Amino acid sequence: MNLTINGETRKFDDNLNLQALLVVLGLAKKPVVVELNQKALAPSEFEDQKLNDSDQLEIITIAAGG
């Protein structure tokens, strides 16, 4: 399946949920904000959120700074 992540189209295995995608991207243990097809998702939704071909995601990592 093809997913557009932060404006870049990438190919992934089918039957992927959002949590599994975050693992593949190395972001599973980082605080992130995810928008799927222009809808913000709560972290509690990541495990159950299935992804479909041509979905568009914006993934932002949260970093503390000062």
C-alpha positions in Angstrom: 0.0 0.0 0.0 1.1 3.6 -0.7 0.9 6.1 2.2 1.8 9.8 2.0 3.6 10.8 5.2 4.5 14.4 5.7 4.2 15.0 2.0 6.3 12.0 0.9 4.7 8.9 -0.7 6.1 5.6 0.6 5.2 2.0 0.1 4.4 -0.3 3.0 2.9 -3.8 3.5 -0.9 -4.1 3.4 -2.9 -4.7 6.6 -0.9 -2.1 8.6 -2.4 -0.3 11.6 -1.1 3.1 12.8 0.7 1.7 15.8 2.6 -0.8 13.5 3.5 2.0 11.1 5.0 4.0 14.0 7.1 1.0 14.9 8.3 0.7 11.3 9.2 4.4 11.3 11.0 4.2 14.7 8.5 6.5 16.4 6.6 4.0 18.6 8.3 5.1 21.8 8.3 8.9 21.1 5.5 11.3 21.8 3.8 12.1 18.5 0.8 13.9 17.1 -0.8 12.2 14.2 -3.3 13.5 11.7 -4.8 11.0 9.3 -6.6 12.4 6.3 -6.9 15.7 8.0 -8.3 14.3 11.2 -6.3 14.5 14.4 -6.1 11.2 16.3 -5.6 10.6 20.0 -2.8 8.2 21.0 -5.5 5.8 22.4 -6.7 5.4 18.7 -3.3 4.3 17.2 -3.6 0.6 17.9 -7.1 0.2 16.4 -6.7 2.6 13.5 -6.3 0.6 10.2 -4.5 2.3 7.3 -5.7 2.1 3.7 -3.9 2.7 0.4 -3.5 6.4 -0.4 -4.1 7.5 3.2 -2.4 10.8 4.0 -0.6 11.3 7.3 1.1 14.1 9.1 3.3 12.9 11.9 4.9 15.4 14.3 7.3 14.5 17.1 7.0 16.4 20.3 10.2 17.6 21.8 10.8 19.6 24.9 13.1 22.6 24.6 14.1 25.7 26.2 
